[in-house]
Amino acid sequence: MGDSQYSFSLTTFSPSGKLVQIEHALTAVGSGQTSLGIKAANGVVIATEKKLPSILVDEASVQKIQCLTPNIGVVYSGMGPDFRVLVRKSRKQAVQYHQLYKEAIPVTQLVRETAAVMQEFTQSGGVRPFGVSLLVAGFDDSGPQLFQVDPSGSYFSWKASAMGKNVSNAKTFLEKRYTDEIELEDAVHTAILTLKEGFEGQISGKNIEIGIIGEDKIFRVLTPAEIEDYLAEVE
Amino acid sequence: MSIFEYNGGAIIAMVGKNCFAIASDRRFGVQLQTIATDFKKIYRVSDRLFLGLSGLATDAQTLFQRLMFKHKLYQLREERDMKPETFASLVSAILYEKRFGPYFIQPVIAGLGDKDKPFICTMDSIGAKELAKDFVVAGTASESLYGACEAMFKPDMEPEELFETISQALLSSVDRDCLSGWGGHVFVVTPTEVKERILKGRMD
């Protein structure tokens, strides 16, 4: 295959028209832990597995779901350290927007700027693409929104989406259960059931993370106790 | 001689009932000499957002061009018009960028915001915002303008009465200022239309 000869330099196209490093980045994402998001009529929910390498790890110190602004949250699949760098850059862009306009940044604008950062790293010398795909959940004047951003810098708006290891099963499950009128509470239950589908081991409030944003436009991560309550409702 | 008094000018904005009015004089002068008597000091940023710039005319023109540039990019990126409060924050940020070599202007911003609520504000040459619920003034005639507005203003005036009030306040104030005058230019903006009128006052 002629492609492998072109995989050394990120900024060189292969004869088939691909940037091979981006393909590899997507593979890194695809072997990361499953994460998903569902846009409801009155809010958005994002969730992810939180499988830790050992039982000795303090799970309260690991936060995979982060908030970028009070009304926008984000989750990822792929490399954790790359995620932290992107969160830092996105938060800075959101605050800079606020400094200029004294207004909260719209979700689409923040997604666009984050995607632009990710694209920069596919067209510069001496850098590699980010090994993460992001799911950005926000609620602004245009209503609830869910966006996926890929290592290439392309972004898509989704009604419901999944990323990571179990992506095809999760997406099939979501396709069956999603309706346009779904409410936030139902969406949380559906998210839990979707995660449960591909979960190895016993699911609990300590090995998944869920973030929600409702009509109050405040993004928050659920506590393990709240997740246990939802899990009990789902049983 | 202050640089703010080189060209001269007067601007008022007033809030009415679901409408606002913004008015300026029409003189363009270089110190004691009058060069033009039809000079525009109020710029239309959008159908619902107007910007009046008093002070040094060259800075007013350049600043307006910079602001239109940013506003157009905002419209293209965000696919919506800027709210007046947002525009005011933008003007304030741009003026403060030049904190140690400022634009010699004093802006007056007037617009209709969410739910057609009128919004007016002014700021100094380095971006200190002053929000007001009734009226704001700027320019070389500002002291007279403050007095006239304070005396003539009533809250919740209809567009026609608002026009009369702002015109009287403007004309009586610029008559006391040698650097402003040569008529008036008044915009009365309601959610449905923009009425532009020229006033004839003392032509000196």
Boltz contact constraints between the chains, C-beta under 6 A:
constraints:
  - contact:
      token1: [A, 100]
      token2: [B, 93]
      max_distance: 6.0
  - contact:
      token1: [A, 101]
      token2: [B, 86]
      max_distance: 6.0
  - contact:
      token1: [A, 101]
      token2: [B, 89]
      max_distance: 6.0
  - contact:
      token1: [A, 102]
      token2: [B, 89]
      max_distance: 6.0
  - contact:
      token1: [A, 103]
      token2: [B, 86]
      max_distance: 6.0
